[in-house]
Amino acid sequence: MTRPLPRGGTFLLACVAGTAIANNYAIQPALTAVAADLGVPLSVIGLVPTTALAGCMAGFALLLPLTDHIAPHRLVAVQLTALAAALTLAASATGAAVLLAAYLLIGAAAGVAAQAGNIAGRHAPPGRRGRGVATVAAGMSAGILLSRMAGGALTDAIGWRRMLLVFAGLALLGALAAATLLPRQRPHSSRGYLATLASLPPLLRSQPQLRRAVAAGGLWYFAFNLVWVALALALAQPPHSLGPAAIGLYSLAGLLGFAVLPLTGRIADRYTPRTLIAAGLLAAVAGVALLATGLGSPPVTALGLALFDAGCFAAQAANQSRVIALDPERSGSLSSVYLVLYFTVGAVGTALAAPLLHALGWQGTALVALAALVLAAVPGTGGGAALEAGDRAVGVSSGRAS
């Protein structure tokens, strides 16, 4: 039987998730300073965020399944130590090649944020899985939302190299806490690590609920990235012509999404994931509808973004909780497949933002995002069917747990 997390364990995992995933974004405000310091073109240093994302995807694919094989205290501690080492390497880089290699490792190690959510769901007491996953998701969201602000402020105060060392220190503190507090129970697995990796692609064939969860989650993450990237481009152009700082302030609207996540976890445990996902998608649709009216009113835009972010964050927390519930003993493998495809579909939204904005304008782009959200929720589609099939899986899992 899986032992529950100790008191404060879920909060520790939330902190680990937030401080780890922040390393994929904290360097972004300092890219100009990094390029000047290393004496290389900004276009080259601009590859750092892409390299970090590539590393993160590799971490989801290759390292997340380790949660099915290695005890949490050891897995999280080792991966955070590797993250600290990679950050130290980046801080000492004297050229772009070393920096990019370091950020490939940083992105992979930062994937411990997804491992933290998986561990919280697997080791949650019966009836509290949604709350555990949502709490870690809140920490992860806070790390993403606040990372650029923290990275920029630290760079201004102590320079980009020391900023990276500060984050390395946080990773080492997290490693020490994880080694001390997280469960030492090794997951029971009937197959080896390489066999687990080989089993990942067939999971999509053997788990129809997983396919439907990927379809639903992919659609709203496509919409999420499409809206945020197109928004930044639209606000930078006439008639708005806002600067980077002013555009960045709109990201604070996403704090509502962060704030509602603990509440959504309690709702998911009390009701069904289907109910929470439907409510989240309804809020996201309302937010995009407000955004589609135009960007001329900052209060309306901020309200639309707040509803949109809150809805997407709530739906994602419930969906990921449901993926874990399909088979808690293989939750690392299931989450690996889910997150790799989830981020892949989201990357399509990022890539299409500029072409759609050019072809359709802001309102047309917002309507494309609106259509993706509606498709995710409509019964009978790949996304809507996930709401029904996934709830049946959660019911079976809850029955086993009790």
Secondary structure, DSSP 8 states (H G I E B T S, - for coil): ------TTHHHHHHHHHHHHHGGGTTTGGGHHHHHHHHT--HHHHTTHHHHHHHHHHHHHHHTGGGGGTS-HHHHHHHHHHHHHHHHHHHHT--SHHHHHHHHHHHHHHHTHHHHHHHHHHHTS-TT-HHHHHHHHHHHHHHHHHHHHHHHHHHHHHH-HHHHHHHHHHHHHHHHHHHHHHS-------SS-HHHHHHHHHHHHHH-HHHHHHHHHHHHHHHHHHHHHHHHHHHHHSTTT---HHHHHHGGGGGHHHHHHHHHHHHHHHHS-HHHHHHHHHHHHHHHHHHHHT-SS-HHHHHHHHHHHHHHHHHHHHHHHHHHHHH-GGGHHHHHHHHHHHHHHHHHHHHHHHHHHHHHHHHHHHHHHHHHHHHHHHSTTSHHHHHHHHHHHHHHHHHHHH-
